[in-house]
């Protein structure tokens, strides 16, 4: 009987440890699920290309890459709705941060865009859109962001001095601004493009406009 009691006690202890282990695992999993890994600190968009009211209650930041097909699609499908619903109504300020996931072409496009932004800020957003529009329909990995192509795009904007733009690209004159963007990308933990951040909240699906609207409305309530 003594042996059986010992066996029963050992079994009870083991069973208790197993149950406790399961409970701990469930709690840890629950905490992980309930945590907010998609929440980051508010992004400092000082000096970034921005559109909308400077003091708008909500700031939407796009981390994008001129060579990224999904960024082009986002600009065509989601951005116009954002402009109509929130930017033009003064509720949202929109800022853009360059991402260099495609290497030299991304860097060149960013240098050129920053040059236009610094020299001709009023032309920036149209030039920005023109760069995305220039993406090839097929074979996105082929090299297409070149100095020659950028100057060709810039020729559609009389206010852009092509000689200065060419010099800025050759001398990488705006690399300091591009490096600031690289720091923002790293600090925000951006791993895909486009990444959309609303007052420090990273949207899980950048193409879910209803979720974007809901988040904007919630952030506006939080600010009131």
Secondary structure, 3 states (H helix, E strand, C coil): CHHHHHHHHHHHHHHHHHHHHHHHHHHHHHHHHHCCCCECCCCCCCCCCEECCCCCCEEEEEEECCCCHHHHHHHHHCHHHHHHHHHCCCCEEEEEEECCCCCHHHHHHHHHHHHHHHHCHHHHHHHHHHHHHCCCCCCCCCCCCCHHHHHHHHCCCCCCCHHHHHHHHHHCCCHHHHHHHHHHHHHHCCCCCCEEEECCEECCCCCCHHHHHHHHHHHHHHHC
